[in-house]
Amino acid sequence: MAKLYFRYGAMNSGKSTALMQVAHNYEEQGMRVLILKPQVDTKGGGELVSRLGVRRKADLLIPPETDVFEAVRQANSTAALACVLCDESQFFTPQQAAAFLDYISKPYTIHTKGHTRTDDTGKQYTVGDYASTKELPTQLKVLFSLAIYSGLRKGEILALTWSDVDFENNTVAVTKAAAVVGSQQIVKVPKTRNSYRLISIPRSITQQLQQWKLEQTRYRLQVGAYWQGDNWIFTQDDGRMMSYYTPYSALQDILTHYNTDKAEADKLPMIPFHGLRHTKATLQIAAGTDVRTVSAILGHRETSTTMNIYSHSLQTAEQEAAANMERLLARQA
């Protein structure tokens, strides 16, 4: 049976290097691999580029509208594939981001196929197909919306307290980050000096935060001494900071539900939580925001880091700027 692995990590952690190593290991055993690369990633052109200087040609460059499953099926029809590898598959397009935000804001339907159950006496019975309607908890709606609109790292979002939010000026202060060391979840100082920053957020997100704060306050009053929290915005049931692993698993559940009844072309990519940060940067660049500002929003130490990671988006923005210039001058002629 085929298996799907999604490997993710911090910037410059060697993901592309590891991908090329996997390809080499398969090929060394005489097995055929297929390496895919999104066409929007213009870094290296048609090649994968490792920070170690290793390069390898991608077998297929995938435009946004491509049916990836069909492309792989055709490649497999010519010669059997042992492994399909895809580099840089980590963010939503603007249309996908809008669809995701719309989906999490409303109740959604889960379709369950008929199956057999066993009652308390050990007797089996059959349950037919059924549908149930669910709604995402408010704090998860706020969590994902804030992630897309702010570009904060997962650890930075989880470490936010209510005192970090300026409801009047619509800003969020980043002064700390959650991390997992061994089996313990801790709070630490940000990774670099530039990681300390003040992020502006839309008024609509501030209003979502206000709504969640009100709900959380009511819940705290209901549970009384059960609450052990320390003013965290995103929490477990007892008020402690939300688990480091919850955002990822919750996002995968949402994407799985969304894709259940969608045609292949309409499905959302199964991105990790960090992909929401990439989405923010990509959309910000597409909106015409300059690199220095995007770099400051993301908390990068150097603007060169931003330029290297989002070279595909920057090139698209530059091409659009050139086209706008041409149209402007044409109107003056």
N, C-alpha and C positions, 0 to 999 in steps of 0.2 A: 504494500500500500504506500502511496506517495505521502511524503511528510512536508510540512511547511515550517520553515524557521524564519523568524524575523529578528535580526541582530541589530542592536542599536547601541550607541555610546556617545560620549562627549566628542566635541570637535577634536580633530587630530589624535583620536584614540586608535587609529589604524584599521578602521572598518574596511576601506577599499583594499588595503594590503591583505587583510584576512580573506577577503573575497577572492583575490587573485591566487592566494595560497590554496584555497579550497579547489579552485579550478585546476591548478597544477596537480594537486593530489589525485583528482579524478582522472585527468589525462595521462598521468603517469601509469595508471592501471589500464590504459587503453579505452577509457570511457569517454563519451562525447558530452560536452557541456555547451550550454547556450548562455551567453552573457548579454544582458539587456542594460540599456542606459536611457533615462528620459531625455528626449531631445531638448527640453528646456534647460538642461544642465550643459552649458556651453564650455565649461572648464575642461580643457584638454581636447576639445573638438569631439571626434569620434572615438577617443580613447579614455580608459579609466586611468586616473593619475593618483599614485600613492604619494604621501608626504615624504616617503623614503626615496622618491625619484623613480620608482618602478612604474612602467606604463604597460598597458595592454589594450589592444583594439577591441571595442565592443562589437559583438556579432550583429546586434540590432539596435538602432536608435528609435525610441518609441515616442511618436508625437502624442499630445494629450488626448486626441480623439480615437486613438488606436484601440482595437479590441485585443488586449494582450493575450487572452486565452486562445484566440484564433491564430495569432501570430506564432505562438508556441506550438499549437497543433500542426500548423503547416510545416514548421521547422522539424517537428518530430516525424512527420510523414516521409521526409526524405531520408532520414537516418535516425535510429532510436536515440533519444536523449536520456542521459543518466541523471542530469542535474541542470536546473535553470537558476541562474544567478542574476539578481538585479541590484544595481548600485543606485544610490541617491533617490530612494522612493519614499520621501519623508514629509511631503506637505500637500495641502489642499490647493486647488485652483480657486479663484474668487467665487466661481459659481458653486463649487463644492463646499466652501466655507459658509456661504449663504444658506445652502441647503441643510448643512449640519446645524447651524444656529436656529434655523426655523424648526427643524425636527425636534430639538431638545426643549423647545419652548412650549410644545403642545403635548397632550396625551397621545400615546401611540398604542397600536394594536399588536399583540403577540399572537401568532397563529401556532397552535400546538397540534401535531398529528395524533391520531388515535393510537392508543397503546394499552397494554395490560398492566393492571395494578393488583396488589395483594392486600386484603383487609387484615384487621387485627387477629382474625381467627385462622388466617392462612389460606383463605379462599380467594382465588383469582377472579377478577372481573375485568371487562373491557370498557374502556372509555373512548368514545368517538372523537373525531376532530372537533376542536373548539377554539374560540378566540377570546382573549382577555384584554382589557384596556388598562394600561398603566401610565403613570406620569412620573417623570424624573424628579427626585427630591430637589427642593429649591437650592440647597447648597451645592449640588452637583451642576445644576444649571448655571449658577453664578461662577463656579470654579472654571468650567469650560469656556464660558463667555469671557471671563477675565483673562484666561490664558491666551485666547485669540486676540483680544483687543490690547493687551499689555505686552505680550511677548516675554513674560517672566518665565524663568526656569521653574521646574516642578518644585525643587527645594525652596525656592524663594516664595512661591505662592503658599506652600504649606506652612511656612514660618511666619506668615503675616498675622498680626494681631489687630484688633479694632483700633488701637491707637495709631496704627500706620496709615489709616485712611483719613483723608481730609475731605469730609462730605461737602463742605462749602466750596472748596476750590477744585474738586474732582481730581485729586491726586492720590497716589499710593507711594509710600516711602519704603524703599528696599534697604534694610539694614542688617539682615541676617538670612540664614538659609538652613533648611532641614537636610540631614544626610543620614545614611545608615553606616555605622561602623561596627563590624562584626554582626551581632544580632540586636544591637541597640540603635534606636532612632534618636539622634541628637540634634541640637541646634548649634550652628557654628557661624563664624563671621563670614561674609561674602568672600569669594575666591580672589578678587582683585580690588584695588582701590576704586576702579571704575564701576564695580558692581554695586557700590553704594550710590543710589540714584533716586530721583523723584520722577515717577511716571505719571503722565496725564492720561486720564481715561475719559471716555464719553460719559455724558450725564446719564444716559440710559443704564450704564453699568453701575454708576454710583447709586442709582435708584434701586437696582437689583440688590446691591449690597445692603442698602437700608432695609429693604423688605426681609432679607435673610437675617439681619441683626434683630429685627423685631420678632421673627419666628423663633430664633435661637433664644432670645430673652424669655419668651413665654415658656419654652420647653425647660429652661433652667429653673424657672419658678415651680414648674410641675414636678420635676424630679428631685429638687432639694439637695440633700447631702450626697446624692449619687453623683452629682456633677463634680468632677475633679479638675476641670480645665483651668487654663491660665490665660483667658481672654483670647484664645485662638479664634480665627475666623472660620476655618475649616476643621471640623472635629469628628471624633468618634462619638458614639452614643453617650459616653460618660464625660464628654468635654475635653478629653485629651486630644492632642494634635492628631489630625487624620493620618492614618497609616501611609507610609511612603509609597506603598504598592497599590493603594485604592484608586488613584487617578488613572493609572494604566488599565487596570482590570475593568473599571467602569467605562472607560472610553471604548475598549474592545467590545464590551457588551452592547453599547449603543450602536456602534458601527455594524455589528453582526445583525442586530434587530433591523436596522435601517435597510441593509442589503438583502434581507430575506426574500422579499417579493419584487425586487428590482431587476430590470434587464441588465445585462453585463455592462452596457455603456453608461448606465445611470448609477452604478454602484459607487460608493465612496471607498477610497483606498484605506486599508487597515493600517493606519499610521500609529506610531507610538505617541505618548503624550508630548514628547519633545517636538513632534511634528507640528503641534499647534504654534510653537514658538517660531519655527521655520515659516509657517503660514503667515504669521504677523509680519515678519521681515519681508517676505516676498510681496505681500499686498501693499506694504508701506512703500516699497521701492516702485511698484507698479503705479502707485498714486502720485509719484513724482517727488517723494521725500528725498532730500540729499543724503549721501552716504554718512556724513558726519553725524547727522541727527539720528539716523537708523542705528548707527554704532552706539551712540549714547543711550538710546532706548534699550538696546539689548545688553548693555553693560560690557561691551567688548573693550579690552585694554587698548587695542590699536584699530584704526579704521581699516588697515590692511586685512585684518581678520575678517571683517564684514565683507570686504571686496572679494576675498578669496572664496568665501563660502557661497556668496550670492552673486557670483559673476554672471550666471545665466540671466538673472533678473535685471542686473545692471545693464547688460548688453541690450536686452529688450527695451528697457527704458530709454537708453541712448538712441536706439533705432527710431523709437516713437518721437523723441525730441527732434531728431534730424528730419523726420517726415513732417512734423509740425512746422519746422523752420521753412521747409520747402513750400508748404501750403501757404504760409504767411507771405513769403516773397512773391509767390505766384499771384496772390491777390493784389499786390502792390504794382505788378507789371501792367 
